[in-house]
Amino acid sequence: MNKNTLSVLILISGILISGAIIGSADAQTQPLLQPQEQKMPGDIQYPIPELGNCKNKSACKVFCDDSKNSDTCLAFAQQHNLMSPEEVAAAKKFVDSGMVGPGSCKGQTECDQYCGSPEHMEECITFAQKNGMMPQNQLEESQKVLAAIKRGVKPPACIGPKECEKYCSSSAHM
């Protein structure tokens, strides 16, 4: 089983605007310049006026987790290249689906946990397919993984993309 495919399956169902925006922004930040202020890509700095003057990652996440701010957060992410066009498209589809994932999960962490469990994989793939959140090649690969699991192939002993990436990167688990 391809470790990237499993990670993609887990991630795709948990695509949320705030997770992608804040995750991308956080990965590109530099060390603290002043208390409560971090340098971001280009000319972006905390506080971010466009995002309710959020002063740090946590505050921006709270702002973007509120569904009424979805369009604002997506526009900001797109304008500042914090998300790829594919991520923006998937996030817009998630907004259109009511921002509730499979098993009624809300938020990237909650959806990663839910969809990281093999017994929910089929539901998560169906959700991603129904809402157009998975490219055709990934969908086909995901369905192969699901079929293998149904035939008795045991998935790795991990839950969530970070845990599975760490688990599968170990030579002991190859």
C-alpha beads as a LAMMPS data file, in Angstrom:
LAMMPS data file: protein, C-alpha beads

174 atoms
173 bonds

1 atom types
1 bond types

-500.0 500.0 xlo xhi
-500.0 500.0 ylo yhi
-500.0 500.0 zlo zhi

Masses

1 110.0

Atoms # bond

1 1 1 0.000 0.000 0.000
2 1 1 1.369 3.396 -0.939
3 1 1 1.930 5.473 2.211
4 1 1 1.216 8.678 0.269
5 1 1 -2.141 7.353 -0.876
6 1 1 -3.212 6.619 2.679
7 1 1 -2.062 10.050 3.784
8 1 1 -3.959 11.683 0.917
9 1 1 -7.099 9.780 1.854
10 1 1 -6.849 10.976 5.402
11 1 1 -6.060 14.542 4.458
12 1 1 -8.585 14.999 1.675
13 1 1 -11.535 14.375 3.940
14 1 1 -10.230 16.843 6.450
15 1 1 -9.712 19.754 4.131
16 1 1 -10.817 22.820 5.940
17 1 1 -10.210 26.410 5.168
18 1 1 -8.660 27.374 8.454
19 1 1 -6.358 24.395 8.623
20 1 1 -5.014 24.973 5.159
21 1 1 -4.666 28.724 5.525
22 1 1 -3.134 28.681 8.958
23 1 1 -1.030 25.616 8.219
24 1 1 0.425 27.210 5.112
25 1 1 0.953 30.515 6.816
26 1 1 2.564 28.929 9.859
27 1 1 4.925 26.841 7.742
28 1 1 6.163 29.976 6.060
29 1 1 6.533 32.207 9.120
30 1 1 9.866 33.295 10.488
31 1 1 10.828 33.455 14.177
32 1 1 9.072 36.047 16.340
33 1 1 10.056 39.593 15.526
34 1 1 8.166 41.248 18.352
35 1 1 5.763 39.858 20.924
36 1 1 2.490 38.855 19.238
37 1 1 3.854 39.716 15.771
38 1 1 5.330 37.344 13.225
39 1 1 6.628 38.024 9.738
40 1 1 4.694 36.149 7.073
41 1 1 5.218 35.704 3.330
42 1 1 5.565 38.951 1.425
43 1 1 4.305 41.905 3.361
44 1 1 1.863 40.037 5.618
45 1 1 2.298 40.499 9.357
46 1 1 0.237 39.779 12.438
47 1 1 -2.164 41.295 13.252
48 1 1 -3.934 40.652 9.964
49 1 1 -6.619 43.304 9.372
50 1 1 -8.360 41.281 6.646
51 1 1 -8.833 38.402 9.096
52 1 1 -10.460 40.318 11.922
53 1 1 -7.125 41.700 13.136
54 1 1 -6.087 38.267 14.379
55 1 1 -2.843 38.617 16.319
56 1 1 -1.479 35.088 16.042
57 1 1 -2.070 31.663 14.522
58 1 1 -4.654 30.658 17.136
59 1 1 -6.682 33.826 16.730
60 1 1 -6.644 33.503 12.937
61 1 1 -7.759 29.883 13.229
62 1 1 -10.707 30.910 15.410
63 1 1 -11.636 33.606 12.903
64 1 1 -11.410 31.268 9.901
65 1 1 -13.189 28.401 11.669
66 1 1 -16.315 30.581 11.745
67 1 1 -18.220 29.672 8.589
68 1 1 -19.339 33.271 8.025
69 1 1 -15.669 34.171 7.427
70 1 1 -15.008 31.421 4.876
71 1 1 -15.043 33.626 1.806
72 1 1 -12.808 36.226 3.464
73 1 1 -10.274 33.611 4.538
74 1 1 -10.235 31.927 1.148
75 1 1 -9.801 35.235 -0.644
76 1 1 -6.925 36.136 1.681
77 1 1 -5.251 32.760 1.177
78 1 1 -5.628 32.991 -2.583
79 1 1 -4.413 36.589 -2.754
80 1 1 -1.285 35.783 -0.733
81 1 1 -0.580 32.377 -2.315
82 1 1 -1.027 30.530 0.972
83 1 1 -2.963 27.766 -0.778
84 1 1 -2.557 26.201 -4.191
85 1 1 -5.403 26.686 -6.696
86 1 1 -6.358 23.036 -6.119
87 1 1 -6.528 23.567 -2.343
88 1 1 -8.655 26.684 -2.807
89 1 1 -11.032 24.796 -5.120
90 1 1 -11.335 21.929 -2.634
91 1 1 -11.876 24.347 0.249
92 1 1 -14.642 26.126 -1.696
93 1 1 -16.308 22.780 -2.297
94 1 1 -16.065 22.035 1.416
95 1 1 -17.729 25.373 2.183
96 1 1 -20.462 24.502 -0.317
97 1 1 -21.001 21.198 1.495
98 1 1 -21.832 23.081 4.694
99 1 1 -18.357 22.789 6.275
100 1 1 -19.278 19.525 7.932
101 1 1 -17.297 16.466 6.968
102 1 1 -17.968 12.748 7.136
103 1 1 -19.329 11.580 10.458
104 1 1 -20.296 15.216 11.115
105 1 1 -16.660 16.083 11.831
106 1 1 -15.763 19.738 12.036
107 1 1 -12.240 21.029 11.795
108 1 1 -9.138 19.501 10.298
109 1 1 -8.039 17.717 13.468
110 1 1 -11.444 16.169 14.074
111 1 1 -11.835 15.066 10.443
112 1 1 -8.283 13.683 10.323
113 1 1 -9.020 11.604 13.413
114 1 1 -12.346 10.385 12.040
115 1 1 -11.114 9.580 8.546
116 1 1 -7.850 8.128 9.823
117 1 1 -9.780 5.178 11.165
118 1 1 -10.041 2.315 8.639
119 1 1 -13.711 1.692 9.454
120 1 1 -14.553 5.224 8.248
121 1 1 -12.402 5.182 5.118
122 1 1 -15.205 4.235 2.728
123 1 1 -17.455 6.977 4.109
124 1 1 -14.649 9.530 3.771
125 1 1 -13.820 8.514 0.195
126 1 1 -17.513 8.660 -0.731
127 1 1 -17.774 12.121 0.852
128 1 1 -14.718 13.366 -1.053
129 1 1 -16.030 11.899 -4.314
130 1 1 -19.572 13.240 -3.856
131 1 1 -18.280 16.724 -3.122
132 1 1 -15.647 16.735 -5.870
133 1 1 -12.821 17.097 -3.386
134 1 1 -10.549 14.416 -4.824
135 1 1 -8.918 14.376 -8.265
136 1 1 -9.803 11.368 -10.406
137 1 1 -6.360 9.744 -10.111
138 1 1 -6.430 10.014 -6.306
139 1 1 -9.987 8.718 -6.247
140 1 1 -8.976 5.656 -8.260
141 1 1 -5.977 5.057 -6.011
142 1 1 -8.137 5.479 -2.902
143 1 1 -10.644 2.966 -4.177
144 1 1 -7.817 0.473 -4.751
145 1 1 -6.641 0.976 -1.169
146 1 1 -10.185 0.519 0.113
147 1 1 -10.604 -2.663 -1.944
148 1 1 -7.336 -4.005 -0.531
149 1 1 -8.513 -3.317 3.017
150 1 1 -11.804 -5.092 2.283
151 1 1 -9.773 -8.101 1.041
152 1 1 -8.003 -8.219 4.395
153 1 1 -4.881 -6.129 3.846
154 1 1 -4.187 -4.470 7.163
155 1 1 -3.448 -0.718 7.048
156 1 1 -0.594 0.731 9.115
157 1 1 -1.029 1.032 12.871
158 1 1 -1.476 4.796 12.858
159 1 1 -4.230 7.382 12.775
160 1 1 -3.984 10.734 11.056
161 1 1 -1.600 12.041 8.430
162 1 1 1.190 13.164 10.747
163 1 1 1.211 9.951 12.736
164 1 1 1.054 7.797 9.589
165 1 1 3.809 9.764 7.868
166 1 1 6.039 9.269 10.899
167 1 1 5.087 5.591 11.167
168 1 1 5.605 4.842 7.470
169 1 1 8.892 6.762 7.254
170 1 1 10.487 4.328 9.684
171 1 1 12.448 1.624 7.900
172 1 1 11.034 -0.885 10.394
173 1 1 7.541 -0.337 8.963
174 1 1 8.306 -0.227 5.242

Bonds

1 1 1 2
2 1 2 3
3 1 3 4
4 1 4 5
5 1 5 6
6 1 6 7
7 1 7 8
8 1 8 9
9 1 9 10
10 1 10 11
11 1 11 12
12 1 12 13
13 1 13 14
14 1 14 15
15 1 15 16
16 1 16 17
17 1 17 18
18 1 18 19
19 1 19 20
20 1 20 21
21 1 21 22
22 1 22 23
23 1 23 24
24 1 24 25
25 1 25 26
26 1 26 27
27 1 27 28
28 1 28 29
29 1 29 30
30 1 30 31
31 1 31 32
32 1 32 33
33 1 33 34
34 1 34 35
35 1 35 36
36 1 36 37
37 1 37 38
38 1 38 39
39 1 39 40
40 1 40 41
41 1 41 42
42 1 42 43
43 1 43 44
44 1 44 45
45 1 45 46
46 1 46 47
47 1 47 48
48 1 48 49
49 1 49 50
50 1 50 51
51 1 51 52
52 1 52 53
53 1 53 54
54 1 54 55
55 1 55 56
56 1 56 57
57 1 57 58
58 1 58 59
59 1 59 60
60 1 60 61
61 1 61 62
62 1 62 63
63 1 63 64
64 1 64 65
65 1 65 66
66 1 66 67
67 1 67 68
68 1 68 69
69 1 69 70
70 1 70 71
71 1 71 72
72 1 72 73
73 1 73 74
74 1 74 75
75 1 75 76
76 1 76 77
77 1 77 78
78 1 78 79
79 1 79 80
80 1 80 81
81 1 81 82
82 1 82 83
83 1 83 84
84 1 84 85
85 1 85 86
86 1 86 87
87 1 87 88
88 1 88 89
89 1 89 90
90 1 90 91
91 1 91 92
92 1 92 93
93 1 93 94
94 1 94 95
95 1 95 96
96 1 96 97
97 1 97 98
98 1 98 99
99 1 99 100
100 1 100 101
101 1 101 102
102 1 102 103
103 1 103 104
104 1 104 105
105 1 105 106
106 1 106 107
107 1 107 108
108 1 108 109
109 1 109 110
110 1 110 111
111 1 111 112
112 1 112 113
113 1 113 114
114 1 114 115
115 1 115 116
116 1 116 117
117 1 117 118
118 1 118 119
119 1 119 120
120 1 120 121
121 1 121 122
122 1 122 123
123 1 123 124
124 1 124 125
125 1 125 126
126 1 126 127
127 1 127 128
128 1 128 129
129 1 129 130
130 1 130 131
131 1 131 132
132 1 132 133
133 1 133 134
134 1 134 135
135 1 135 136
136 1 136 137
137 1 137 138
138 1 138 139
139 1 139 140
140 1 140 141
141 1 141 142
142 1 142 143
143 1 143 144
144 1 144 145
145 1 145 146
146 1 146 147
147 1 147 148
148 1 148 149
149 1 149 150
150 1 150 151
151 1 151 152
152 1 152 153
153 1 153 154
154 1 154 155
155 1 155 156
156 1 156 157
157 1 157 158
158 1 158 159
159 1 159 160
160 1 160 161
161 1 161 162
162 1 162 163
163 1 163 164
164 1 164 165
165 1 165 166
166 1 166 167
167 1 167 168
168 1 168 169
169 1 169 170
170 1 170 171
171 1 171 172
172 1 172 173
173 1 173 174
